[in-house]
Amino acid sequence: MKLSDFIILSEEGKKFAVLHNGILVAKKTSLTHFFFLFQMDHFYVETCFNIKSKDIESYKMFHHLPLLEPYLE
């Protein structure tokens, strides 16, 4: 899957693609959220998961390696 294909998916489509095709490579936490970083075929997806509501609130897609730095600290 290309990044452009992922971007046009519905929210449910993105969730399905990440959970079934993504490889979990890192995670981090805050007081209210979990952030999971998945590697897809040619890009990365960060999911922002609300701890209280147990919902994915957002997806951040990228393929530039500098955006991985918060996960490498």
C-alpha positions as CSV (number, residue, x, y, z in Angstrom):
1,M,0.0,0.0,0.0
2,K,1.2,3.5,-0.9
3,L,0.9,6.5,1.4
4,S,-1.6,8.1,-1.0
5,D,-3.8,4.9,-0.9
6,F,-3.8,5.0,2.9
7,I,-4.7,8.7,3.1
8,I,-7.9,8.2,1.2
9,L,-9.1,5.3,3.3
10,S,-12.0,5.9,5.7
11,E,-11.3,5.9,9.5
12,E,-12.4,2.2,9.7
13,G,-10.2,1.4,6.6
14,K,-7.2,3.0,8.2
15,K,-7.8,1.1,11.5
16,F,-8.1,-2.2,9.6
17,A,-5.0,-1.5,7.5
18,V,-2.9,-0.6,10.5
19,L,-4.0,-3.5,12.6
20,H,-3.7,-6.1,9.8
21,N,-0.8,-4.9,7.7
22,G,1.2,-2.7,10.0
23,I,4.1,-3.8,12.1
24,L,4.2,-2.2,15.6
25,V,7.7,-0.8,16.0
26,A,7.4,1.6,18.9
27,K,5.1,3.1,21.5
28,K,5.1,6.0,23.9
29,T,2.6,7.3,26.5
30,S,1.3,10.5,28.0
31,L,-1.1,11.0,30.8
32,T,-4.1,10.7,28.5
33,H,-2.9,8.9,25.4
34,F,-0.9,6.0,24.0
35,F,1.0,6.6,20.7
36,F,1.7,3.6,18.6
37,L,4.1,3.7,15.7
38,F,3.4,1.2,12.9
39,Q,5.6,0.5,9.9
40,M,3.6,0.0,6.7
41,D,5.0,-1.0,3.3
42,H,6.6,2.3,2.4
43,F,5.7,4.7,5.2
44,Y,4.9,5.0,9.0
45,V,1.7,5.6,10.8
46,E,1.4,7.0,14.3
47,T,-1.9,6.3,16.0
48,C,-3.1,8.4,18.9
49,F,-5.2,6.3,21.2
50,N,-7.2,7.9,24.0
51,I,-6.8,5.9,27.2
52,K,-10.1,6.9,28.7
53,S,-12.4,6.5,25.6
54,K,-10.4,3.7,24.1
55,D,-10.7,5.3,20.7
56,I,-8.1,6.1,18.0
57,E,-8.3,9.9,17.8
58,S,-5.9,10.5,15.0
59,Y,-3.5,9.0,12.4
60,K,-0.2,10.7,11.5
61,M,1.3,9.4,8.3
62,F,4.9,10.1,7.2
63,H,7.9,8.6,5.4
64,H,10.6,11.1,6.5
65,L,13.0,9.6,9.0
66,P,13.5,12.7,11.1
67,L,9.9,12.4,12.3
68,L,10.9,9.1,14.0
69,E,13.2,10.9,16.4
70,P,10.6,11.2,19.3
71,Y,10.5,7.4,19.3
72,L,14.3,7.0,19.4
73,E,14.8,9.0,22.6
